[in-house]
Every structure is written in structure tokens, then in C-alpha cells.
Amino acid sequence: MAAVTVTGAQIRQELATEHGDWVYLGETVGVSAVNYLSDTERLQGANMPSGAFDHCIVRIASGTLAGETALVDYLDAENGRLYLTPSLAGIAAAGVDYEIWLRGIDPDVVDRLRGQALTKWCSTWRAIVLTRIVDGDLEESGVGNWTAAGGATRTKTLAAQDDELSGRWNLNVVVTTALTDYVESAGISVQPGQLFYCEAAVSSYVTATGAGANAQVIVRDIDNSASITLGGIRTSHTGRGWGKLSLLFTIPASCYQIKVRLTSSTASSTQVWGPIALHRRKATIVNLPDRIRGIRRVATQYMLSTPISAGSEQGQQVKVRKFKNSERVQLGNRCQLWFNPGLGEEAVWYYERGYFFDLLTAAQYLTVAGRLVGDAATTDCPLEYVTAVTASLIAEFYMQKYGSDWQDDFVQTKARWNYWEGQFGPEPKIVMENETPIVIPQLGV
């Protein structure tokens, strides 16, 4: 079952459901022109005033002109035509969706506030694996931290709901030639003699037929241009059903940097990888990703015991064992986890209060291209949640601009935000940790 997602366009247009006095949604009917939209079903009527949409902004939401905006000039209600300034780049065909933004609302502002809602306000607890690999937890945007070599390709997709051994995102690796096609991580600094543990969930199949294919992790010694010998419980996985690799290795002499490769010994195959754990055994201090700037975004750390192969899952239970001696540490705008004793031969997970980075664009929604990127992008943030937060941010923005006319809107939208925050937002978590004690020496007489 695929993950449930919504688009940026759906989020913006959902505002019409609860806030009909903010935005009017329509669809062109009849023959339009570059300087007007024709809608003879919704905009035609003897009693409709020509100034009904004065000072409003129109945004085209579908068709070849999607993303264009214009100011309303006037409404010709007799003919059902909405005249625009400036003219559009072309003539809107029949059946094109459009939005009329009322009360002085700028749809570009709406898009920017939608992005703020996803990146700063809408959040949930996520299970994140501790890893030395940059984007090994697959939570970073895009695939830029993973380099494709040979004929390999890589994409990220939201994990399907039945992927029990994966995280929020999957990294999909498609190879044509066995082993010589691979996807590689960024370099990881190491020292000779260090002991490492690696764990990864994976599904692997022949792309054309769905038959079982063999997935492998290769750890490359960059300084010596060689592959490091891997041991452990399970060093490869075959089959579409999810399994878990569990690897142990030692950094060889004269090796100071390694890279992790994801590949297959089966040609023309697809590997779907979940988060990839990699940590130094016996490590007591671990840096968290740069996106985590405050320890309040981190909750309990734990180890997750799961079956190591799809075939052994029946009758077994997942067990969560919390660390009893760990500590979150704030260092400026960076965070660390301290462990005592150090890490062992098992993946370590933690709960992170995660936000949604899916609908950001560098264009800031000021161009047609930028608007279309935001409209087409998807997020797995629940529609009711992100719409309620976006609406509240809009009301606050325009209350500051226009004053008390927006006060009632702000109060109502804030109440909806609070309701949906309770439905989908992160519940409070009690964090049990063994903090470093403060000792105050005293003199006795």
C-alpha cells in the first residue's frame, strides 16, 4: 500500500473548504481571451455587481497557463467574463481551474506560509536510526548525498505502509550490471583498528519480473582502494520480502576514510533500502544530524530487535529496549548523545520530532516555475493538519497587515490548529536519561 500524500495545490485549495470568504474556486466555461476568463456558469448573472472581485488576485491552477497570476480588472457579469490586468500569456482553454483570492490575500504569500507550516510548525515523532553516514537515515532532502556510479540510478520515495522494517523514506537503487553499478555514500573519517557495526533493511528483486535478487552492502577502503572484509549475522539479502543485513567490520591499516556502497550481485535489479545504521562499536559520544539544533527535538533512545529475514518473521515480536544510561547534550546549536557503556553490535534508534521539508523551492514562489514546483510537490503531512496551520499563519499575517478585520479569523483558525495538532502532532514524551551529576564539595569541621 502506497504512502498517503497530498500536493501543494491540494493544500492551498483546501482552504476554500473552511474559508470560503478567502478564496473562490472556479473552472472556465466558454471561450476565454488573453485578457479575460470566461465562466458562464459561475460568473454570469444579472444581479452580480461588476466590482464583486475588485482588488482580488487570480491564479490559474491548471492547464498550460498554470501558475500565472493577474489582478482582477472588473467582472462583466452579463457575459460571465472576468477581465484581468495584465493579460495572460495565452488563452485559457475550457475546463481550466482558477482561483480568485479575496480580502487582499496574495496567493504567493499563501504558498510561502504553507512552506512555513510544513518546516516550522507541523511535526510528528519519527523513529530515526543513529548513523555515521550522511543521510544514512534518509531524512535529508533529495539524493544529493548518494552518488550513483556505473549505470545505477537512485531515487527516494516515501515508504509504503507495509514496509515494516523501513523508515519514513526509502532509497531506491536500480542497477543494470551486477556489482559494478552501485550507489555510494559520502566519505566517512575513520582510524585504523576501529570496530564498526552496520545494519540496513532492504527489499531486492529483478526489475522486470519481480523475482528475487541479491542485495549487498560493500564498504570501501578509500586510502587503499580495496573493499573491507565484512562479517556479521547476515551479509546479504535476496527477495522482495523485507530483510535486515547485519554487518561487522574492522578498519584496516592505513585506512582513514571509508564509503558505503549499495549494490546487487544480480543484474537488472532493484534494491529498496530503508535507513542504514552505521556506528563505531564502543563509541560513547555520537553527533546528531545538523538539522537537530535543540535536544528537545530528541526523545528516548532505544534498540529495536526485529527478525533478520522476511522468512523468519512469523511468530516473532518486535522488542524495544530503551537505553538506561544515555544523555542528550546541547553544545551551542549542535546536539550529541552520550552513552555509557558505549554502543555495541546492534542498531540504535531514537525518536526525533521531525518536520516536513517537502514543499520548499528556491524560487520563493515569485515565478510561474517556482509556483508549479510547489504545487506538484507532495508531502505525507496530513491534509487537515497542514491546512489548519497554514490558515492560522495566513490569518496572523493579514491581521498584522490589516488589523482587527482579521482578528476573528485568527481566533477561529488557531482553534482549528489546536484541534488538529492534538490529532496528528507529537504527544509529550517522558525522557529518562542519566545526566552527569553536579558535585558540590563541602568541608567538614
N, C-alpha and C positions, 0 to 999 in steps of 0.2 A: 504494500500500500504506500503510495507516494506521500511525502510530507505535504501538509496543507499550507498553501502560501496565498498571499494577496499581492496585487500590484500597487504601484504608487498611484496610478489613476483611480483604482478602486477606493483607495483610502480618501483621496481628495473628493471624489464624487459621493462617497458615503455620507459626507457632511450634510448633503441635501436631505437625508432621511430625518435627522433630528433638527436641522436648522434650515427650514425652507425659506426663511427671510434672508438667508445669507447668499444662497446660490440657486439659480433656476437652471434646470437641465432640460434641453430640448434636442430635437432632431429635425434637420432640414426637410421640408416638403415643398415640391415645386422647383422652379428654375431660379437659381441664385445668380448673382453677379459679383464682380471683384469688390464692389463697394456695398453690397448688402447680402444678408442671408434671408432666404425665403422659407417661411414656415406657415403655411396656410391653414394648419390645424390648430396651432397653439398661440400664434401671434396675430391672428386675424379676427377682428370683432368690432362692431360699430361703437361699442362703449369703452374700448381700450384707449386711454389717453396717449398722445404721441410722446409725452415725457415720462412714460412709465419706467423706462430704464435709463433715464438721464444720469450721467456721471458714473455709469457702470462700465466694467471691462468684460469683453467677450473673449473666451478662449476656445479655439477649435480643438476637439478632443478625439477626432478620428479622421480617417481618410488621408489624402495626400497633403492636406494643409494642417495636419495635427501639430499642435504646439504653437501655432501662430496666435497672437493676441491683437486686439484692437479696441479702441474706445467706441462706445455707442454714440452715434450722432443723433438719431431720432428713430422712432418707431412709426412706420406707415401701417397703421392698423387696418386700413381699408383693404390693402393688398397683402397683408401679412409679411411685410418686409422690414427687417431690422438693418438700418443703414449704419455703416461703420466708418471710422476715421482712425488711422489711414486705411487705404484699401488693402485687401488681402493679396497675396502673391499669385493667386489663381481663383478660379470659380469653384465654390464648394458644390460637390455633387449632391443629389438627393440621398437622404439617409445618413448624412454626416452628423455626428453628435457635437453639440456645442454647449458651453456653459456661460451663463450670464452672472457675473459676480456683483452682488448688491451691496448697499451700505458702505461703499467706499473700499471694499476688500479688493486687494490685488492678489490674483492667483499665484504670482511668483512668491509673494510673501507666504502664502499658504504652503507652497512646496517647501520653502526653507524651514518653516515651523514644523512641517511633517518630518523633515530630517532631524530637527532638534528633538522632537518627541521620541524618535527611534534611538538616537545616540546618547541622549542625556536623561531621559525620564522613564521610558518603557524598559523594564528589566525583568529578569527571572533568574532563579538559581540554575546553574548548569554544572554538570559533572565534568571536570577538566582533569586531564592526566598531566602529571608532572613530567617534564621532558626538557632535555638539553637541546633538542632540535628546534631551530627557529621555525615556528608554525607547525611543529610536530603535533600540537593539539588541534590543528586545522581551524583555529578560531580567527586567524588573521584574514583580512580581505584579499580575495584573489589567489592566484597560484604563483605569484612572483618569487616566493621563497623556495620554490621547487623547480629545478631546471630539467627540461626534457632533453635526452640525448638519443642519437640514432634516429630511428623513425617513431619514437614514442610520442604520445600526446598525453596531456593531463588536463583535467577539469575538476571543479568542485561542484558538488550537488548536496542539497540538504538530505540528510539521511532519511530513508524510508522508515515508516513507523514499525516495521517488523524486524529492523536491524538491531537485534538485542545486544550485540557485542560492539556496537559502534557508538560514536558520539553524535553531536549535532550535525557535523559535516562529514562527508566522505570525499576522499581524494581518488578520482577515477584515473587509472593508468592503462592505456591501450598500447600494446606492443605488437610489432609485426614480426621482427626477428628475435628469437629467444635469446635472452641474456644480454645481447649487445644493445638492445633497446631498453632504456630504463629512465626513471625519474630520480633526480639526485637532490639531496638537501644542501643547504649552505654548510660551509666548513665549521667544525666544532673543535675548539682547542683542547688538547689533552696532554698528558705526561706519560712517558714510558712506564709500564708496570701497573698502571691504574686498572681497576676491575670495573666492568660495566655490565648493566642489565638492560635489555631491550625487549619490549613487548608490543605486539600490534595485532589488531583484529583485521581479518581480511576475508573477502569472498573472491573466488577466481574461477573463470570459465572461458571456454573457447568462444570468441566473439560471435561467430556466425551460427553456431549450433547450440550453445549453452552447455556443452559437455564440460566435464571437469578439467581445469588447467592448474598447473603447479605455480604457486606464488612464492617468491623468495625475497628475503632481505639480504643485501650484501653491504658489508662495512668496509670501506676503502681506506687504506693507509696512504694518505696523500704524499707524505715525505718519501716513502719507499716504493710508491706506485704499485701496491700489491693489495690483495684482498686479505682481510684478517680472518683467521680461523674462528668459526663460530661453534659453540656448543649449546647446551641447554636442553630443556624438556622437549621442545618442538621447533624445528628449524625450517619447516616448510609446510604449506597447506595446499590441498587440492580439493576443488569443488566449489559449487555455487553457495552451498550452505556455509554460514559463517564459522570460522575457526580462529584460534588465537595462537600466534607464534610467541615463543618464549625463549630468548637467546641470552647466552653468557659469552663474554669475550674479555681478553686481556690486551691492553695496548702494548704492541711490540717495541723493541729497542729502536731508538732514533725516530720515533713517530711522535709528532707534535700536533698533527691535525688529522681529523677523520671526516668522511662524508658518508651518509647513509643512502644507499640506492634501493629503490623499489622496482622489482622486475619479475620476470617469469621465465621458467625453463621450457614453457610451451609457446610455440609460435602463434601469432594471430589471436591473441587472447586479451582479456580484460581483467584487471585486478581492481577491486573496490576496497580501498583501505579506510579503516577507521583511525582514530587518534593513535599516535606512535609514541609510546613511553621510552625514554632513554635517560638513565641516571647512573651516576658513579656509585658503585656499591661502597658502603661505609661513609658516604657523604653526610655531613651534619648540617651544612648550610646550603640552601638552594635559592637562587634568584627566581622571582616570578616574572612573567612577561611584562614588557613596558606598559601595556595597556592598563595594568593594575597599579594604580598610584596610591591607593589607600587600603589599609588592612581590613577596613570594614567591608570591603568587597570580597573578602575571603572568609569562608566559614570552615567547617570541620575538614580535617584531612583523614583519609582512610585508605584501606587496601580492599580491593574488590576481588573476591575469589569466585571465578567462574569456570565452567568446564573449558578445556583447551581445544576441543574439536566439536564440530556440529554433531557428529555421530555419538558423542558421549553425553549430550545434554539431557536426555530423557531421565527423569527421576532424580536429577540433581538440583540443588537450590543455590541461588546466588547468596553469598555471605558478605556482609560489610563489617569490617573490623576497624574501628577507629583507633588512631594513634593516641596513646595515653600520655605521651611525653613529647609534645611538639609545641611550637610557639610561633605566632605571627610577629614579624618585626618590621617596623616602619623606619626607613632610612631616607629622609628627605622625601622625594616623590617616588621612591622605589620601595619595593616590598620584598622581604625574604621569608622563608620558612626555615626554622631551626628544628633539628631532630636529635633526640638522644634516647636510645642509641641511633646510629646512623642508618641509612637506607640499606635494604637487603635485596634479595632476589625475587622481588615482586613489585608490580607497578603500584605507584602511589597516586591517588586521586584526591581532589579537593573540590569543594563547592565554591564556585565563583558567581558573584552577582553580575550577570552578563547583560550587556545592552545589544542593540541591533544596529549594525553598520551597513545595512544592505542598500539603502536608497540615497547614498551620498554621490554627488557629482562635483567635479572641479569647476564646472561651468556656473555654479551658483544659480541655475535656473533663469538666467537672463537672456538666453538664446533659445531658438527653436530646438537645436540639437540637445542642449542641456535638459530642456523640459522633457523631451522624448526619452532620454536616458532614465530620468526619474520615474516617468510614467510606466515604462516597460519593466523596470527592476522589480524584483519580488522580495518579500520578507515573510518569515514564519511567525512574526508577531501577530497575535490575534487581532482581527479587524476591529472588533468593538473597543479593544484596549487602546490601540494606536489612534483610532478616530476620536475617542473621548479626550485623550491627552492633547492631540492636535487642536481640537476645538477649544479647549481651555486656554492653550497658548495663543490662539487667534484672538479670543475674547480679551485676554490680558493685554495683548499688543495694541489692539484698537481702543481699549479703554484708556490706555496711556496716551493714545493719539487724539481720540475724540471726546474723552471724558465720560460723564455719567450716563450717556446714552447706551453705553456698553456694560454698565455695572450689573444689571440683571442677567445679561448673557454670561458674564463671568461667574456669577454665583451659581447659576444652573449648570454650566459646563464643569465647574470644579466639583460639584456634587456627583456628576456622572463619572468624572475621572476617579474620584474616591471609590465609587462603587466597583468600577472595572479593575481598579488597582487591587481591590480585595479579591476579585475573581481570578485574576491572572498574574498579579505581581508576586514578588518573593515574600513568603511568610517569614516572620522573625525566626532566627536560628540561634540556639544557645551554643556558644563555642567554648568547649572545655579545653583548656591548654595549661601547660605547666610553665608559667612565666618565671623569668630569672628573679630570684628573691632579692630584696633590698636589705642589706645587713647594716644595722646602726651599732657600732661598737660602744660599749659602756664601761666605765671604770668603776671598780668596786673599792670600797674603803675597808 
